[in-house]
Amino acid sequence: MVRNLVVIGGNSHPQLTQSICGVLGIPPAEVLLSKFAVGETRVEIQESVREKDVYIIQSGGGKVNDHLLELLITISACKTASARRVTAVLPLFPYSRQSDIPYDKAGAPLVKASVGGKPANGYTFESTPSTPAPGGKTEGLGLMNGMESLQKGLARAQIEESTGSPVKRRGNGLPRSDTTDSLKSLTNGTDETASSTSSKINSFQPRPGYKQWVAQAGTLVADLLTCAGADHIITMDLHDPQYQGFFDIPVDNLYGRPLLKSYIQRNIPNYKQAVIVSPDAGGAKRATAIADQMGMEFALIHKERRPTKITDRQNATMMLVGDVRDRITILIDDLADTSNTITRAAKLLKKEGASQVYALLTHGILSGDAIERINASALDKVVVTNSVDQVEHLRRCPKLEVLEVGHVFGEAIRRVHHGESISVLFQYD
Ligand SMILES: O=P(O)(O)OC[C@H]1O[C@H](OP(=O)(O)OP(=O)(O)O)[C@H](O)[C@@H]1O
């Protein structure tokens, strides 16, 4: 029994809250988490948290935005109810993959670039923005684009003023052709100017190589948590460990690896002869750490994230570096979302002669038709932790096995509460 410690479970994962409370020997706090008719989140803390050390359990996955808002409101409610310290426990941290520019699954940037006003079909990843030449035109970019739009808007206003009727526009904001003559007379009076103005008046057209300005949601979410009043974060296997640097409060990033290692030792026959495989270069460090510690061989799948052409998805190939013939292979990754990565990797491993393919992941998000994809794949077994609720996934996927993380978070909470070191939880030997 621990004193002055309160655990509040969000709606994302009630089973994990129960298991953490079981480890700590306390019941979860009484809270009301619901929604008003309009859809707004409603939170009521139904017991006193004054001067208490509060831990709120809320994972990513599922209705991730609802869960995030519910967490923020709960943190704020505890702070205003005079909690001494509020710790957000996020077994899967939401939005932590969004600190980079977005790519589609074939690895192509989501920017649809245009070249000289033409569609992006000729775009290659080797393309670079053209160097502006003296007297050269910089079509459709930045300041020039703004000036041309302004010029065009003025021209349209003048036509409207002189004719007394509004200029009709196409969907893209261009005047209709019946106004073109008037337009010509109001610009330089030449066809060339009119047509070039027409082509330029359109909205912003990014060029190849232009880095699209995207929301850095990871930073925003970090700020929202601290703004709401979180004093401390506990999470597990952050997709980018550097994400801890987005916070100015302590972040404890626990490892799921001890669980995965122990699964291998207990369940894979003659495991020293098996091969650990990283399904992409991004996860190589994660997978080699396990292979090195367990004295196992390692292979890498090079996931080509840069197809030659933006339209050519077939070029987004996977290539195996290492030998897996007649060996059991174990894919190691931090998470599976759509399951594309692990199912494609499994197909390649079987093609290269692997006798069996396991996938061991910390976070089984398994969105959309991920389960169907796994069921139909070459994967023999998928092992995930319950950092995300797996009840529904288990029901639908006979290949799925789930490892319990409640004791890891329970022990981390106990140690943080008592001011003990939790570094022992970071060791995975
Ligand atoms: O199940 P899926 O939808 O295929 O997603 C899973 C993949 O996504 C993440 O990596 P990401 O593609 O973000 O690349 P990175 O490792 O290079 O950051 C993760 O590490 C997996 O490899």
Ligand as a Chemical Component Dictionary entry (heavy atoms), coordinates in Angstrom:
data_LIG
# 
_chem_comp.id                   LIG 
_chem_comp.type                 NON-POLYMER 
_chem_comp.pdbx_formal_charge   0 
_chem_comp.three_letter_code    LIG 
# 
loop_
_chem_comp_atom.comp_id 
_chem_comp_atom.atom_id 
_chem_comp_atom.alt_atom_id 
_chem_comp_atom.type_symbol 
_chem_comp_atom.charge 
_chem_comp_atom.model_Cartn_x 
_chem_comp_atom.model_Cartn_y 
_chem_comp_atom.model_Cartn_z 
_chem_comp_atom.pdbx_ordinal 
LIG O1  O1  O 0 2.971  -0.461 -39.672 1  
LIG P1  P1  P 0 3.414  0.665  -40.523 2  
LIG O2  O2  O 0 2.286  1.608  -40.863 3  
LIG O3  O3  O 0 4.169  0.193  -41.718 4  
LIG O4  O4  O 0 4.398  1.574  -39.666 5  
LIG C1  C1  C 0 5.451  1.001  -38.945 6  
LIG C2  C2  C 0 6.748  1.701  -39.233 7  
LIG O5  O5  O 0 6.585  3.103  -38.977 8  
LIG C3  C3  C 0 7.646  3.543  -38.142 9  
LIG O6  O6  O 0 8.730  3.921  -38.882 10 
LIG P2  P2  P 0 8.614  5.075  -39.966 11 
LIG O7  O7  O 0 8.015  4.535  -41.224 12 
LIG O8  O8  O 0 7.918  6.237  -39.339 13 
LIG O9  O9  O 0 10.093 5.387  -40.372 14 
LIG P3  P3  P 0 11.424 5.618  -39.547 15 
LIG O10 O10 O 0 11.683 4.381  -38.749 16 
LIG O11 O11 O 0 12.433 5.823  -40.593 17 
LIG O12 O12 O 0 11.183 6.829  -38.677 18 
LIG C4  C4  C 0 8.007  2.328  -37.330 19 
LIG O13 O13 O 0 9.323  2.400  -36.814 20 
LIG C5  C5  C 0 7.807  1.185  -38.286 21 
LIG O14 O14 O 0 8.978  0.847  -38.987 22 
# 
loop_
_chem_comp_bond.comp_id 
_chem_comp_bond.atom_id_1 
_chem_comp_bond.atom_id_2 
_chem_comp_bond.value_order 
_chem_comp_bond.pdbx_ordinal 
LIG O1 P1  DOUB 1  
LIG P1 O2  SING 2  
LIG P1 O3  SING 3  
LIG P1 O4  SING 4  
LIG O4 C1  SING 5  
LIG C1 C2  SING 6  
LIG C2 O5  SING 7  
LIG C2 C5  SING 8  
LIG O5 C3  SING 9  
LIG C3 O6  SING 10 
LIG C3 C4  SING 11 
LIG O6 P2  SING 12 
LIG P2 O7  DOUB 13 
LIG P2 O8  SING 14 
LIG P2 O9  SING 15 
LIG O9 P3  SING 16 
LIG P3 O10 DOUB 17 
LIG P3 O11 SING 18 
LIG P3 O12 SING 19 
LIG C4 O13 SING 20 
LIG C4 C5  SING 21 
LIG C5 O14 SING 22 
# 
